[in-house]
Amino acid sequence: MRFLRKLIKWWFVFFQTQRPDFKVTTTDEVPVHYRAGIVYIVGTPTEPWLLTFLCPCGCRAEIKLNLLAEEPPYWQFKIKYKKINIHPSINRIIGCKSHFWIASGRTVWHLNRAQTKNQK
């Protein structure tokens, strides 16, 4: 029953029609000052090399995701209807230890997030 409740909660969070948690902007260089809710695509329009944004848990940590396939680990992104999808998931092993995806501009938390937060 607990699994079913989590699955239903995840479904509603993933497919809700509210505005996205993240908007996207492009920049030539890594920003000096970050704004919450913004994913910065760093590089040229044809050759982006980095995604960077503030952690959505609220800890204000700067997350930097490599986009260069020749330098693992690396992430990929797609923008559809002005909403960003990033994969694979982002799993912080230091700091807040958040584990999440960004799908359709929304933060989708890993199901074990509460357990991870309690282990700090």
Secondary structure as GFF3:
##gff-version 3
##sequence-region A 1 120
A	DSSP	alpha_helix	2	15	.	.	.	ID=ss1
A	DSSP	beta_strand	23	27	.	.	.	ID=ss2
A	DSSP	beta_strand	38	43	.	.	.	ID=ss3
A	DSSP	beta_strand	48	54	.	.	.	ID=ss4
A	DSSP	beta_strand	62	66	.	.	.	ID=ss5
A	DSSP	beta_strand	76	80	.	.	.	ID=ss6
A	DSSP	beta_strand	83	91	.	.	.	ID=ss7
A	DSSP	beta_strand	99	103	.	.	.	ID=ss8
A	DSSP	beta_strand	106	109	.	.	.	ID=ss9
A	DSSP	alpha_helix	113	118	.	.	.	ID=ss10
###
